[in-house]
Amino acid sequence: MEINVLKDLLKIAKAINNFELNQKLMELQQELMQLQDENRTLKDRVRELQDKCNKSEEARWADDAYWVQKAEGLDGPFCTGCFDTNKQLVRLTQMGEVFHDIATHRCPSCHQHCSPKKPE
């Protein structure tokens, strides 16, 4: 039901001086506004989930990390743990030379360590 139709019905209810009908129509209007808000929230959530799915299609795994193809070349490395569990592209940070015997990169989110090399 469109809001314009509801507004017209409210005018008619006032014109015929039917208080009970007018009250019920106002309740219906409030419920309609709540449904519109819920619909907007759900559409936003669907858009968010679609964006996450699109990231999945863009990201590719290579040598202990995810990489994303951009126009200017490969972007990354991104954490495999964060992407596999939450579909989040979290950029790995490079560790100091002192730690390179353990790993070259660390995830700032989940603290995973790895030594990825940029794929050719």
LINNOR-V577595 format. One record per helix or strand of 2 or more residues. SS is the DSSP state (alpha for helix, beta for strand). FROM is the first residue (numbers start at 1). TO is the last residue. If there is no record, write none. Layout:
# LINNOR-V577595
ss=SS from=FROM to=TO
ss=SS from=FROM to=TO
This chain:
# LINNOR-V577595
ss=alpha from=3 to=15
ss=alpha from=19 to=58
ss=beta from=59 to=62
ss=beta from=65 to=70
ss=beta from=73 to=78
ss=alpha from=80 to=86
ss=beta from=91 to=94
ss=alpha from=97 to=99
ss=beta from=105 to=107
ss=beta from=113 to=114
